[in-house]
Amino acid sequence: MDEQGLLRWVDDYEHAWRSTGTDGLALLFTEDATYLQSPYASPVVGLDAITAMWDLEREGPAEVFTMTREVVSLAGDIGVVRVLVRYGRPVRQEYLDLWVVRFAADGRAAAFEEWPFWPTHGVSPARPPAYVVRASEVDAEPWSEVVRSAALSAGVYRLPAGSSDTQRPHDEDEIYVVLGGEAALDVDGEHHPVRSGSLAFVPARERHRFVDITADLEVAVVFAPPESPTD
């Protein structure tokens, strides 16, 4: 692998991400490739599993983003690239990543590892003091973050009766504690009734939203690790 080949692979990755379908992945990854979305994440193993992960993660060909890349190092079959991705117009979210790619003899990736950083993640935030706040005193329209530490962030989420929940999957694990109201939590198409006192866990990147909101909903939400930037 040479530098031009490495940059060409990154450009082909971007093209595949922007394209309809996932046929292009077979040109990027070997059948038994491994894909880590962060250094400590569980690896996604095999082309079929990588394809399923891409289907879950992408918004589709109309997704608005810009992407620039720069080779950091190249040694034998391992390349490291700095990739800057900005989503939305105007920009609503930004990632500065390091991609570590180990190539097979045919030029496809046998192992891909992503080290993602964003404006609120990378350097640990200052340790916040201990404190207690009444949820009713938090001005959430519909969301307000209350606390952020190196390990987690938390806040209050409110949705009035009859409204629609427009949230997208997050990159973090979530815990919901329902403080008031009644609704159902739709997790990947399965509805779970919730009311005051209900506790729910949703793993990172799982599709979910509140539906059938029959009484004003107030929820305490905890993200671990801290929530990355959203709309």
Secondary structure, DSSP 8 states (H G I E B T S, - for coil): --HHHHHHHHHHHHHHHHSSSSGGGGGTEEEEEEEESSTTS--EESHHHHHHHHHHH---TT--EEEEEEEEEEETTEEEEEEEEEETTTT-EEEEEEEEEEE-TTSSEEEEEEEEEBTTBSS-----------GGGS--SSEEEEEE-SS-EEEEEEE-TT--------SSEEEEEEEEEEEEEEETTEEEEEETT-EEEE-TT--EEEEEEEEEEEEEEEEES------
